[in-house]
């Protein structure tokens, strides 16, 4: 069965439009509940969300679905995605759910599912759930006495805060550091400033007043401009920005320059290698990570393994090959010693620890390598598969690969979350990189202006 409902990071779409309607959300709850209704024990699911308006609707619809098949529901309220993974295991729940569209605007929403181990579901399990959503007559409803119960977990924030601090034990003291933290008006708006303050930092909070509409609006990891200004204006040592569900993070140096996920992974890997904590002899990144990261690691006899785009595929490769560090250029940093998914707050603390140990300012501590010139452009299309299969496109890609040779590479792929084709090229010659990207984009049929 071809997957139509689930993408690379759960189900996502425009709120109150298919597939993100209350009806489909309820059916997802029913279907997932049936798949994970195993054994005679009382089954339990935890549900967290970010701060977008439609979260109330989707949360309640999911709850109704789970209750109808006999699962009890614990409602966590606004909480980062990694916190839900943590609490799924901590509460010994049968599964966990996050209602979030991550870095997207408030108009969108999504549903991410976790198994009892706190890890995101495999493609196979998602396909099984999707089949039941498509044929709801196969879902067995609970009897009148077996309907589930729902209640709120009032101390969910506190449980996660303590888990985050425990990830650095007593070795991290942020006393003397001024940190500007941008919470994207999202799920981390309470927990992130609290953790940093409790560890001793002087905290300047930003985007911590969610109203249901302003999540990721000119703030957060995808819009760091205001954070850059505030770091310089406040004379801060560093800036930290999360996305709407806080599973990704980027930093801003004291000079106001953005530090992306590749630089963070390089810095943390180098630190962990020196401390004897890096497992696997390297890390896992995606095909989007900069060639400079690969060269940096190679110079230190550390390996870079590339996975498909999507933090779930990074994690799958990490677990299969025995790595404890991986992530994406966008700021998903996965540390399996501490979390079951990308955790922006925990990654920020590991980065701060590395910076403090280096005794260097952020502008130097996180300048691990000089990035190879890289250009990414997005093109909106009606049908990505047809566009990519066009003969002119395949020829343009082959020509670009030949021109870049061994000193560069080109990657053309469809987005897993939006109707886009992403064209990325990198190499030592920036002019050649731009030319290759332009030629591929020109060959893509029936496109609108690049996004």
PyMOL commands that set and color helices and strands:
alter all, ss='L'
color gray80, all
select helices_A, chain A and resi 22-35+55-68+81-90+123-134+136-138+144-146+156-166+191-198+225-233+261-275+291-299+311-321+344-358+362-365+384-389+391-407+430-443
alter helices_A, ss='H'
color red, helices_A
select strands_A, chain A and resi 11-14+44-49+72-78+95-99+108-115+150-152+178-182+202-206+238-242+249-253+258-259+282-286+303-307+326-327+333-334+374-380+408-414+420-427
alter strands_A, ss='S'
color yellow, strands_A
deselect
rebuild
show_as cartoon
